Amino acid sequence: TTDETKGFELGAADYILKPFSPPILYSRVKTHLALKHHMDAMRVANENMEAANKLVTEKNQMLESLSTQLSKYLSPQVYESIFSGKQEVKVASRRKKLTIFFSDIVGFTETTDN
């Protein structure tokens, strides 16, 4: 058993004593091949999940940036109504008037972006 213990301490996943039974050996090899297959599938799934998480993080950062930029042009009440999701917000007719109003102010965008 000292060789068996040493083998496991060195990283062995299984240990077969001599003389061995061919059916037992076959079953153990089959089990280890299945484990390898599942470990490979889990590695690929983890890589896909990490890529998806990275994409979600990037999209969230983009949305946060857009939200911050949009907050400069809306009243706090309208901004909160839009992003709280608690009620439907209709600002289409006002948006056009605000856009025209903002475009009439010389240097407005430059001033607000700073």
C-alpha positions in Angstrom: 0.0 0.0 0.0 2.9 2.4 0.3 3.4 2.4 -3.5 -0.4 3.0 -3.8 -0.2 5.9 -1.4 2.8 7.4 -3.1 1.0 7.1 -6.5 -2.0 9.0 -5.2 0.2 11.6 -3.5 1.9 12.2 -6.9 -1.4 12.8 -8.6 -2.6 9.4 -9.7 -6.4 9.1 -10.2 -6.5 5.3 -10.0 -4.2 2.5 -9.0 -4.3 -1.1 -10.3 -2.7 -4.0 -8.5 -1.3 -7.0 -10.3 -2.6 -9.4 -11.3 -5.4 -7.4 -12.7 -8.7 -8.5 -14.3 -9.2 -7.4 -17.9 -12.9 -6.6 -17.4 -12.0 -4.5 -14.4 -9.2 -2.8 -16.3 -11.6 -2.1 -19.2 -14.2 -0.6 -16.9 -11.7 1.7 -15.2 -10.3 2.9 -18.5 -13.8 3.5 -19.8 -14.6 5.5 -16.6 -11.5 7.6 -16.9 -12.2 8.3 -20.6 -15.7 9.4 -19.7 -14.3 11.7 -16.9 -11.9 13.2 -19.4 -14.7 13.8 -21.9 -16.8 15.5 -19.2 -13.9 17.6 -18.0 -13.2 18.8 -21.5 -16.9 19.7 -22.0 -16.9 21.6 -18.7 -13.7 23.5 -19.7 -15.3 24.5 -23.0 -18.5 25.5 -21.2 -16.5 27.6 -18.7 -14.6 29.3 -21.6 -18.0 30.1 -23.3 -19.4 31.4 -20.0 -16.3 33.7 -19.4 -16.7 35.1 -23.0 -20.4 35.7 -22.4 -19.6 37.4 -19.1 -17.0 39.6 -20.7 -19.5 40.6 -23.4 -22.2 41.4 -20.8 -19.7 43.5 -18.8 -18.8 45.4 -22.0 -22.4 46.0 -22.9 -23.2 47.1 -19.3 -20.4 49.6 -19.4 -21.6 51.0 -22.7 -25.2 51.3 -21.4 -23.9 53.1 -18.2 -22.0 55.5 -20.4 -25.0 56.2 -22.6 -27.2 56.6 -19.5 -24.7 59.1 -18.1 -24.7 61.1 -21.3 -28.5 61.0 -21.6 -28.9 62.2 -18.1 -27.3 65.5 -19.1 -30.2 66.3 -21.5 -33.2 65.1 -19.4 -34.7 66.4 -16.2 -34.1 64.2 -13.2 -37.8 63.3 -13.1 -37.9 62.2 -16.7 -34.6 60.3 -16.4 -35.8 58.5 -13.3 -39.1 57.6 -15.0 -37.3 56.1 -18.0 -34.8 54.1 -16.1 -36.9 52.9 -13.2 -39.1 50.9 -15.5 -42.1 51.6 -13.3 -44.2 53.4 -15.8 -44.3 54.0 -19.5 -42.8 57.3 -20.5 -43.9 59.3 -23.5 -41.7 62.2 -24.3 -41.7 62.1 -28.1 -43.4 65.4 -28.6 -41.3 67.2 -26.0 -38.1 65.6 -27.2 -38.5 67.3 -30.6 -39.0 70.7 -29.0 -36.0 70.1 -26.7 -33.8 69.1 -29.6 -34.7 72.2 -31.5 -34.2 74.3 -28.4 -30.8 72.8 -27.6 -29.6 73.1 -31.2 -30.4 76.9 -31.1 -27.9 77.5 -28.2 -24.4 78.1 -29.7 -21.8 75.8 -28.2 -24.4 73.9 -26.0 -22.9 70.4 -26.7 -19.4 71.6 -26.1 -20.4 73.2 -22.8 -22.3 70.2 -21.5 -19.7 67.6 -22.5 -17.1 69.5 -20.4 
